Amino acid sequence: PKANWFYAVEYCHYVGRRLATIENRKAEENLFNAIKSSEVFSQVSTRVWVGANDLGDEGNFLWHDTGRRINYSNWAALQPSNWGNIEHCVEIGVNFIAHEF
């Protein structure tokens, strides 16, 4: 992503939106299709923030807008890893073949 997660949350709020919440496979597919048809999509790789983090409790990912725990996920292999103890916000990676967070 071009900006950090906090800026993305702030910007979305500024324009009357919120970061995406992915509660099921259909919502994930809808988000994937929206990203794929947008001007930010690259066939190599596109990464965008979604509205989840574990800032309040390490390893316990919650949706920012509802405070509910993530029940549906499509984590990439070996994720979430909290690499370097600095990864706490969720992004979705989209390429031409697959998408996962």
N, C-alpha and C positions, 0 to 999 in steps of 0.2 A: 504493500500500500504506500501511497505517496505521503500520507500523514499518519500520525500516531492514532491510537484508538480513542484517546480522550478528545482530540481535535475532531475526529470523525463523529463522535457523539454530539459534541457542541455544534458542529456544522449542521448535522441533521436536525437538531432542535431549532436552530436558527431558521431553517427553511421549512419548518413545520413537519418534519419527518422523524423517523427513528431508524436505528440500525436494524437490519433484518433479524427476525426470530425464526428459527427453523425447527418446527415441532414435529414434522413428519416427512416422509419421502416426497410427497406431493409438493410441500412447501420448498423443499430442497430443489426439486426439478423446476419449479416456477422461478426461483432465484437464479438457478443456472441459466435458464432460458433468457431471463432479463439481462443478465450479465453478458451472455453470448451475443445478444442483439444490440448491446450498447457500444458506444465509441471507445470505452476503456478496454474492451476485449482484445486480447492478443492470442493467437493460436499457440504461441510458445508457452505462455503462462500468464494468468491474471490472478491477482490476489486482492481480496477486498475484506474489510472488517465486517463481522456480524456482531450482534448485540449480546455477546456472552463473555464472561470472565470468571476468574477464580480469585479476584483481588481480596475478597473478604475471608476466604478460607481455602488455603492451598489444596488443589485437587477437587474441590467442590464447585463445579461450574454452574453458574446461575445466569438466567436471562436478565439483562439489565432493566428492561422495561417492566417486567412482572415480578422479578425476584424469585421466580420458580427455577427449580433445578432442571438441568438439561435431561430430558428423558430419551430423546431421539438424537443419535449422533452417527456420523459417518467419518470417524477419525481416520486419517491417513495412517499407514503402518508406523508403529513406534510412537504414536501421538496419543494423548498429549505428553510431551517429554519435559517441559519446563527447562529447556536447555539453558544452562548457565544461571539457573534460578531467576530468570528475567522474563520468562514467557507466561503471561497471565491473561491475555486477551485473545479472543478467537478470531481467526481469519479463515476465509474459505479460499481454497486454491482451485482455479478453474483452468483447464487446458482443453485442447481440441478433443481429447479422448475421454477424460474423466474429471470428476470434481469430488472433492472431499475436504473435510475440515479436521 
